[in-house]
Amino acid sequence: MSHTTPSASIFTRILLLPLLLFALMAAAAHAADDDEALILVARPQLNADAMYGSTILLAKPMRDGSSIGFIINKPTPVTLGELFPDHQPSLKVTESVFLGGPVGTNMIVALVARHESPGSGSIQLAPDLFLAVNAQTVDRIIENDPEHARFFAGVVVWRPGELEEELKRGFWYEMEADTALVFRKQTVGLWEELAQKSAISRDGI
């Protein structure tokens, strides 16, 4: 995992991130179909980390051993309408944009709760959950189906084998992916709730 500084942008700024976009589009084509996404709950030993302390992540393994993911409990104070004031559909989305991770914060992606792909360049994370990374697809979701989506700036990227190593070192509790949890409206206190449940379940404390 690597850290960068978040910043706001507009959809066309996605062109400034061709390598990340290429990687995400490649991930859409090479996602490990037999490996659904999982929920990662940061263990207390990560609390000193400014980015990952007290976080909950949705992570998806790739066929090459790498993984991509999103922090799901870090809403920003910014809405789509504030990022894109000239885009009328964005002005109607009142929910905050979430900080998904430190990589590629100049691009907006969407997690969408649905059973069918929302469009080109989408990755199925669970039977009822897709990640949309293509700018036109994200734009279409904002215009036509924002009530079933959550929008993220940035992603978490693990190099091949990196997530497995973090799990071995005990950085994360693991949970099955849960779309309702990913879209939980109230995220305050969510980490404490899940960390306590995970500790009781795994460590018996």
Secondary structure, 3 states (H helix, E strand, C coil): CCCCCCCCCCHHHHHHCHHHHHHHHHHHHHECCCCCCEEEEECHHHCCCCCCCCCEEEEEEECCCCEEEEECCCEEEEEHHHHCCCCHHHHCCCCEEEECCCEEEEEEEEEECCCCCCCCCEEEEECCEEEECCHHHHHHHHHHCHHHEEEEEEEEEECCCHHHHHHHCCCEEEEECCHHHHCCCCCCCHHHHHHHHHHHHHHCC
